[in-house]
Amino acid sequence: MIPKTRPILAALRRARALASLVSSLMLGCLIGWMPRIRQRVPGAKSLHQARRVAVLVHWDPRSRVHDYVVNYAKCLQEAGFAVIFATSCKKLVHSEIARITPHVALTLFRVNRGYDFGAYNDAIAEIPNFQNLDCLLLVNDSVYGPLHDLRPVLARCDDSADVWGLTDSWDRAWHLQSYFLLFRANALRSQVFAQFWRKMIFCNGKEYAINQHEVGLSQKLIRAGLRVETVFSYARTREAYLKKINQSARKNAFISKRVAHHTKDGTPLNATHFYWDVLIKQFKYPFIKRDLLIDNSQRIENLFTWRNLVSTVSQYDISMIDRHLRGLVRNRAP
């Protein structure tokens, strides 16, 4: 390639990306005014008297409700939540719906726009007595688990904060990771909460969704003066990993030089990937990320030990994970 053509090609790629984003934003604005719910299927529990509601977001390329998802819904129900199952699959066969129905209050079939936050938004609009809620939990199917009873973790999400996440990130700007967000009454009654969902654009641009929805929500909550906290903070997890580095050095045990370097120099890492074992073993973190096992895009060296570690600390049926992985993993052994 002639060197002078590289800036031109880079400019063309940026222009194409910008045009795609503008198009997605325009469509997202239009869809925001259109009906997005295809079908509503009542579940075993009523939403009308619920004081604690959980939204479980789901999507599967083969329109399946896998065992680990059914188990997650069941655990949420046992923890005292009325569960809204919000799926972006166009259609589920009756046998798949029947598997999830006993554990939820409502199943929503919705247009697949806006990623998880689009589904959260649509599900929130279905809560009949929203002002009566004590708490609202927003979760998705991007994790395997819970590896332990959720109730002790939920008990830590007390009135000392208005909004809780399981884990946080310093990438781009500090924010709660959006696979598990719990809002208490003070946040639910706030103006910033209502405005965020009302003004949200159902854009299918991934970078836009991360910046404006995941990072944007946490930053808006903080600026509004709400107390935002995390159960398994990045700072504590990083500190525990640094101790692990020192202990491994004394014992001549293996430690990833790459992860150690980035940990020491302050690079903001995804704790659920890079410190997955520390979270599970030392802090009893109740999940393992699905994309970590499916892709391992960061090439975490000790990930092959996940079955042994999970079996050591938990009674979770890891065969549910294996059954799901068999249909997705390509050219690698998880």
Number of C-alpha atoms within 10 A of each C-alpha: 5 5 7 8 10 11 10 11 11 11 12 12 12 12 12 12 13 12 12 14 18 14 15 20 18 15 16 21 16 12 17 19 10 9 10 17 17 12 11 13 13 15 21 14 19 13 23 13 12 21 17 20 25 26 29 27 25 22 19 14 8 10 16 17 21 17 16 22 23 18 18 22 26 17 19 24 20 14 15 14 25 28 29 28 27 24 25 25 19 14 16 17 10 8 10 15 16 13 14 23 20 17 25 27 24 26 22 24 23 22 18 18 21 24 19 26 23 26 29 22 18 21 24 17 11 15 17 12 12 20 11 16 18 15 21 23 23 25 22 22 22 18 21 22 25 18 21 17 16 17 14 10 16 15 9 13 21 13 13 11 17 21 28 26 24 22 24 23 20 17 12 10 13 14 23 25 21 22 21 19 20 23 22 20 16 16 21 21 15 13 11 19 17 12 10 17 18 12 10 18 26 25 26 20 19 12 11 18 21 17 13 18 23 18 22 18 20 24 17 16 21 15 11 13 10 17 16 19 20 21 16 18 17 21 13 12 20 21 13 16 23 15 12 16 19 12 13 13 12 9 8 9 10 11 16 12 10 9 18 15 11 12 19 12 8 10 12 16 17 17 21 22 20 23 19 21 22 18 26 20 14 12 14 16 23 20 19 22 17 17 13 20 22 17 15 16 10 11 11 17 13 13 17 12 11 17 14 9 14 20 13 11 14 17 10 18 14 17 12 16 19 14 13 16 16 12 9 10 13 11 6 8 10 18
